[in-house]
Amino acid sequence: MRFFFALLFWALCISETFAQRQCASTSYQNNNRPMPTQEQIDQQLRAIKKRRTTLDNDTMVYVIPVVVHVIHNTKGNLIGGANNRNITDEQIHSQIAVLNEDYGKIPGTRGYNTNPVGADTRIQFCLAQFDPEGRSTNGIIRVYSEKASFDYNMDDAQLKKLSYWPSDQYLNIWVTNITDPIIGYAQFPGGFGLPGASSSDGPATTDGVVIDFRTFGTIGTARKPYHLGRTATHEIGHWLGLIHIWGDSYCGDDYVDDTPPQEDKDDDTLCHERFSYCNGQKTPRMFQNYLDYTGDKCMNIFTQGQKERMRSFINASGNARRKNLLFSGGCCNLPNYPYAHNLDFESGTILPEGWSISTSDHSNTWSLNSPGAYEKSSGCISIQNKNGASELQTYDAIVSPSLDFTGNEHPYIFFDLAGSANTLDKTDSIVIEISFGCLNKKYLVKKIYGAELNTARKNTSLFIPEPDDWRSFDIPLDAAAGQKRVRVYITSYGKAGTTIYLDNIKIYKASPNLIINPYPNPATDAISIDVIMEGESNVQFDLYNTLGQKFFSGSKFEKTSFTHQLATSTLQSGIYILTVSTASQMVSKKIIITR
């Protein structure tokens, strides 16, 4: 198997507190992955140091959705109580709070430190709010098992088969009674080009972290000296690629520059200062580090180097599993909508339910206008960008709700645009972007500016578009294909006074389920259009020239496939684009008219 585990061993004292942490992860690593040569290590270290320039400037907060699987043998599914494996929701919430305090170095909490190399990792955790099917959840799954305890080596697969969510969408944490003397273990990620890493994330169905119910959270069944939630902090560090700070060998290498060398683990639970003498140099041990073995009350440091290593593993995960978590919808507290939308602005409201406007200047934004595109519509929206009123560029974004593109492998956005630009540079533009999951980071799809934005035949101080001033845009949203939670942004950036009109915004699926066959082609006075479709629908017909000017627009409701006749006797010779669309699909064909 191409995976390995970090393991923590414990012993139970008469006082029912844990004696010390111990670890057997080194043997697992040696047995389950090839160790790099020194030359490979040096090469990998140079590569990661080179990447740090980018990482140091990365302020994005990574939010990881968590599902906690409570595996217990409590008859009647009773929750809570002394030594009950079926721990309470409150105990689970206390653990999530500790993770965010520790990984965020939050002031006023046990996770804060003043160490010069102490880091806010900018990694956060939240209990999942949506399950893999998009249904609401509290992120806690409880499963009864007659098995009293689980051995990390013999029972791991059996444990995880009891309850599992896709590991490219959630961090799975299993909380149960682990057979003595282990209190937790984690599956390491792969990382191409990262020192001390294999190339694979290991099996998807076992990926995650297992924590003993007596070391999880800060209340309930949590026992001293591992009663402050740091076992999960430690193990998730392994899950994100960190190695024990002593490198699991005498004065070993944890592939992090700013953790001090030390001969072995520090299992002192009383937080006494100690020193190491690696390479003949006396250095203080970092007993506060989460990847050492001291008691929970001693721990409060991730270093800058450890932060960089974890973030590197998220981005370099062997099967992209860790990185995909950032695009999961598990933590989004947003309602999800079907992807198909049609905004025609004819109802008297500027935007339908779920849509919103985000603007840098609330005194000037999108507004309803009349008439719409090509005189076939009674409404549209427009914006007059400021004309040199500020040195700063303003923006006004139309933002979709969270859209579900599951099953849509060919998503598109269509809209009609009319613009009168006072500049041909990029300061004034319409930008199409998308974002995923809970992230605020936007990904560019298309930027329309300059001559492409300036559709007006005549630029006037008060621009009101005529039919020939409109141009149609049909833009693929390839990155959104199959994604569960996507937001679409149509943003006007302005500084030079450009006036922009939009109409007929459609988000749809281009699909072979809608097939058109126009004939004859080339045509002269008329053309027949065979329309093959599944189910009943209102079908829209539009005909454009190659400049995006519309020459015909009409629609009809049909219950099955049909043939539509289109007169072309008034058209000049040339190339035209025929577009046929339903509420969720659109197909275009090139038409040639000859005289």
N, C-alpha and C positions, 0 to 999 in steps of 0.2 A: 504494500500500500504506500502511495506517495503522500503520506501525511504523518504528522507527529504531534505529540502533546506535551504541554508543560504541566507538570504535576506537583502538587503540594501535599506533603505528608504530615499527619498530625498524630499526637498521642494524647490520650485522655487521662487526666490526673484524678486523684481521689476527690478533689474539690470540684470536679466537673468543669474545669477550665482546660483549655488546650495547652500543652507543654511547649511545643516549638514547631516551626515550619521545617520541613525537609523536602528535598526535590530529587526526582529521578528523570528529569527531562533530558539530561545529557545522553543517557543510554538510548532514549527514544530517538533523539536527533541523529545519533551515530548509526542506529540500526535502520533508519527509514529515509535517509537522504545522503547523497555523497557530499562530503565536506570539501570546500574549495581549497585549492592550493594557495600558498602565500602569494604567488604572483597574481592569481585571480583576485585574491582579497585586496591587494594593493590597487589593482586596476579598478575594481568596483568602488573602493573608497574614493578614488579620484573622481569617478563618475558622480557619486552622490554629493561630494563637495561642490562639484561644478553646478549641480542642480540647486544648491542651497540659495544661490543668488535669487532665483525665481521664487523659491519657497518663502524666503524672508519677506518678500513683498506681497505674499498671498495673505490677505486678511479675511478671506471667505471662511465662514463658520460651517464646518461639516456637521450635519445633523443626521444621526443614525437611528432609525426606528428599531425598537426593541420589542420582542415578544418573550414573555416569561412563562415557561412551561413548568407548572408545579406538579411533580410526580409524587404521589403519596399513597399510603396504604391505610388511610383512616376510614374506618367503617362509618357509613352514613354520611361521608363527605363533610364531616364537621370541620369548620375552619377555625384555626387559632387554638391557643392553649399550650400548656407546658409540653415540650418535646413533640409537638404535633408537626409532622412533615408538611401538612396542608396549611402553610403559613398564610397570614392575613394579607389583604390588599395593602394595608398601612405599612407592613414590614417591607413589602415590595416597593412601595413609593419611597420609603426611606432610603432604599438602595439606589434608586434612580437619582435621588437628590444628591447622594454622596458622589456618584459618578460625575455629575455636572460640577460639583464643588471641586473635586480633585482634578478633573481634566481642564477645568476653567480657571483654576487658582483664584477662586472667588474670595474677595476680601471679607473678613468677618466670619469665615468658616474654617474648619479644620484643614481644608485644602489650600489655604493661603500660606505663602512663605515669602521671605525677603531675601532668599538666596540669589546671588547675582546671575546664576544660570537657570534659576527657576522659571518655568514657562507656562503660560496659558496656551494649551495645545490648540485652542479654537476647534475643539471637537465636543459636541454635545450629544446627549442621548434623550430619547423620549419614548414612553410607552406608546406602542402603535395605536392609532385611532381608527384605522381601517384595516380589515383583514385582506388576504389575497384576492378575494372576490369583490372588494370595494365596499363591504358592509361594515357598519360601525362596530367597534370593539373597544374594550378597555386595555387590551394588550396583555391580558392574563388568561392563561389556559390551565384548567385543573383537570388532571387525569388520574383516575384510581388504578393502582396496580397492586396485586397481592404480594408482589416481591417486596421484602422488607428493606433491602439495600442493594445497591448496584456497584459491582466491581468495575473500576475504570478500564481494565484491560479485557475482561471476559464479557462484560455486559454493555459496553458502550453502544453498539449498534442496536441492541434490544431496547435500551433506554430511549434512544432518539427516535426509534420507530413508533413509540407510543404517542408522540406529538411532535410535529415538525412543520415549519412554514418555510417557504423558499428562501434560501440563504443569500440570494442576490437581491432580496427585497427587505430582509429583516436580519438583525442580530438575534439568533436564537440563544436564550439562556435557559438551561434546564436546572431547576432547583429540586434536589432530592436528598435522600440519605445515601451518601457514598460510603462504600465499605471501608472500614479502617485500614490504613491510617491516612486516607487522602481527604483533603478539603476542597479541592478544585482542580480543574484542568481546562486547557483551551486548545483548539486546532489552529496551528500557525497558518498564515497566508503565504502564498508564493509571491515572488517579486523579481521580475526580470532586471538584471543588472544591479541588484542590491546585495551588499555583502551579507553572508551568512544566511542566504535564502535559497529555497528550492524554486523551481520554475512553475510549480503548480500549487493551487489553493487546496488540493486534496479533494476528497469526495464532497459533493454539495450537500448530501443528506446527513452528514455528520458535522457540518461546519457550525461552530459556535462555541459556547462556554458552558461548563458544568460546575455548579457551586453547591457545596453541602449546605443544607438548610440551617445549620448552626453557625455559619459564617456569612450569612446573607443579610444585608441590611443592618440596622442599628437598634432594633427593638425586637420584641417577641422572643424567638428561639436563639437569637444571636448570643454567643458566649465569648467571654474574655479569654485570651487577649486579642481575639480576632472578631470583635463585636462592633466595629465601626465601619464596616462595609468595604474594607480595603482588599479583601480577597478578590472580590469582583473587579476592583480597580486594577489589581495586579494581573489577573488572568486576561482581562480585556486588553491590557498592554501586550501580553503574548499574542493574543488574537490579531493585534495590529502590528505584529512583527518585532516586538522588543524581546531582548534576551536578558537574562539575569545580569546585573551589573558586574559580577565577577567573571562573566563569560563562561560559567559552568566548568571552570578549570582553574588551576593555581595561577593567579595573576592573569587570567584569561582576557579575551577581547569580546566586548559586547557590541562592537562596531559603532560606538558612539564616542565622540571625541571629548565631551565635557563631563563624563562620569569618571571619577578617580579610579585608578587601578586598586584592586584588593585581592588578597590571597584566596578568599573563599566567602561563603555567605556569612551574613551577620544576623544571627538568630536571637539576639538579645531583645527581650520584650520590655526592658526597663529604660531603653533609649540612652544607654551610656555612650559617651564619646570614646571611640577607639581609633587606632592608627593601622595603616598597612605599610609594608616595607618592600614593595615590589621594585625590582631593579635597583635595590639598595637605597631607595629614596623613601623617606618618611612622609606619608600623606594622610590626612584625616579621612576616615571612611565616611561615605555619604549614607549613613544609616537611615536617613529620612526618605530615601528613594523608594518609590513604589515597587521597584523591581528587585529590592532586597528582601530579606526574610524577617525583619524586625516586627514587633507587635504593631497592631493597627494604630495605636496612639502615637507611634514614632513617625509614621509616614506622612509626608506632605509635599514631595518634590517629583515632578517630571522635569528633566532638563530641556534646554533648547534643542540639543542634539536628539534627544528622544522624541521630542515633538516633530522634528523634521523627519526622523525615521518613520514614525507612525503615518504621517501625512504622505510620505513617499510610498509606503506600502499601500495606502488607500488608492493612490493613482497608478501604481505599478503592479497591482494584484494580478497574479498569474493568469487567472481566468476572468479578470475584470469584475470579480464578484464583489469585492469591497467597494470599488468605485461605483458600481451599479446601485449600491445602497443610497447614494446621494440623490439618485433620481427616483427613488421609491416614493409612492404616495402614502406610505404607512403613517407618517406623522402629520399629514396635511389635515388641518381642521377646516376643510372646505367642502361644500357640496360639489359633487361631480356631475357634469352634464354630458349628454350625447354630443358627439362632435359636430353633427349636422346643424348649421345655423344659416339663416337667411335674413339679413338686415336690409329692408327696403325703405325704411324711414317714412312710410305712408300712413302710419297709425297715429301720428301726432306726438309720439314719445320718441325721444332721441335714441334711447337704447333699451333693449329688452331686459328681462330679468337675468341677473347674474353678471351682466356686462357693467363696466364702470369706466370712468375717466380719471386719469392721473395726470396732473399738470404742475408745472413749475411756477405758473402765474395764474392764480385763480380769477383774475380780472379779465382774462382773455382765453377762451377755450372753444371747443366745438359747439356749434349751435345748429338747430334745424333751419332749413332753407327750402325755397321753392322757386321754380320747379325742379324736378330731378333730371336724371340723365336722359339725353336724347328726346326730351319732351314726351317720353313714354311713362314717366314716373312723376308723381305729384310732390315728392319730397326727396331731400338729400340732406347732408350735413356739410358744414363749411367752417373754415377758420381763417381769420386774417391775422397773420403773424406780424409782430411789431416791426415797425420800420425804423431801425436805428435808435429806438427809444432807450436801449440798454446796450452796454458793451457785452452783456452776457447773452448766450444763446438760450432761448426758451424751448420747452418741449410740452406737448399735449398728446397724451397717449390714450387710445381706445383699447381697453383691456378686456379680453374674453374671460368668462369664468373658467374654472378647471374643466378641461374637456377630456373625454375618454375616447382615445383613438384605437382601442383594442379591436382587432379585426379589420382595421383600415390600413392597408399596406400602401395606399396611394393617396395620401391626403393632399388637398389643394386649398388655396384661398384665392377667391376671385373678387375683384371690385372694379367699378368704373371710377375714373379720376379725371378732374379738370383742374388745371393749375395755371396761374399767371405769375411767373417768377421774375423778381427784380435782380436776380443774380444767377449765374451759371455755376457757381462753386458749391461746395458741399455743406455750407452753413445752413442752407434751407433744403429740406429733404423730407421724404416720407420713408420711414424705416419699418420693415416687417421683421419682428423678432419672436422667439418662443422661449419659454422657460419650462422647467420640469419639476414635478413634485413640489416640495416646500421651498425650493431654492429661489432666491431673488436674481440669480445670475441669468442674464439673457443671452441667447445665441442668435447671431445675425442670420437672417434668411435672405433679405434683399434690401438694397438702398436705392431709392429713386430720387435723382437730383438732376440739376442742370437741364439740358435739352429734353431729357426724358420726362422731367417734371413740368416743363413749360409747354403745355398742350395748347395754350391759347393762340389763336390766329392773330389776335391783336392784343397787345398789352396795354391796359388802361388802368387809371388810378382806382376805378370802381369796376372790378371784373365780375361780370355775370355771364356764366358760360352759355353759349349757344350750342345746338346739337353737334356741330362739327368740332367743338372744343373738347369733347369727351374722348377719353382713351381707355380701353379695357386692359386689365392686367390679370393674368392667370398664373399663379405662382405655386410650385410644388413645395410642400412642407415635409420634405423627406425625413428629416430628423425626428419628426413626430410620429412616424409610422409605427403602429402597434403599441405606442406608449399609453399608459393608463391615465396619467395626470399631466396635461399640457395646457399652458396659457399662451394665448396669441396676443401680440402687441402690435398695433398700428399707430405709429408715433410720428407726429409732425414736429420737426425741429426747425426753428425759425429765428432769424435775426435781421433779414433784409427786407421784410415786408411782403413776402409771398402770400398770395391768396390761394387756398386749396379747397376743392369740393370733392366729396366722396359719396358714392351711391352703390346700391346693390352688392353689399358685402356678403359673400357666401363662403362658408367653410364646408367642404364636401369631399366625397370619395370618388376618385376617378376609377371606374371599374368596368371590366368587360361584361358585366351584367347588363349594361346599357350599350347597345350596339346600333350604329347608324350606317346606312348605305345610300349615299346620294347618287342619283343617276338621271339623265346622262351627265357625264363629267369628262370633258368640257360640255357646257350647256349654252343655249342661246336665250330662248324666251321663257322657259320654265324648267324646273327641276323637281323630281320626285325624291322623297326621302323615306326610305324604309326605316322604321324605328322598332327595334327589338328590345323588349324590356320585361322584367319580372314584376308582376303585380300592377295595381292601378296607381296612377300618379298624374299630377299636373306637369305637363311637358312644355318647357320654354324653348323657343327658337330665336336665335339672334344671328345676324349676318353682318360681318365687319369687313372693311378693307384692311390692307396690310399696315395702315397707320393707326388702326384701332378705332376708326370712325364707324359708327353703327348705321346701317342702311335699312335694316328690318328688325322688328321685334314683335313677337306674338306668342301666344300660349294656347293650349287646349288640354282638357282633361280626358284621359283615356284609361280604360280598364285592362287593356292588353296590347300586344304589338299592333302597329298600324302603319299606314303610309300617308305622308303629308305632302301636299303640293305647294310649291313656292314659286311665285311669278318673278322672273328676272328680266323681263323685256325692257325695263327702264334703266337697267344697269349698264355702265360702260364696260368695254372689254378690260379684262384684268384678272388679278388673283384676289379671291375673297376667302374669309374664314367663316365657316358655318359652325355654330356652337349650339348643341342640344343638351339641355340639362333638366334634371328632376330635382327634388328637394335635397337629395344626397349625392347625386352623381352628375358628371358633366363630361361630354365627349366633343372634340372639335375635329373638323375635316377641312382640307383645302378644296376650294371650288374655283374652277376656271370658267370665265364667261368670255365667249368669242362672238364677234359680229361679222 
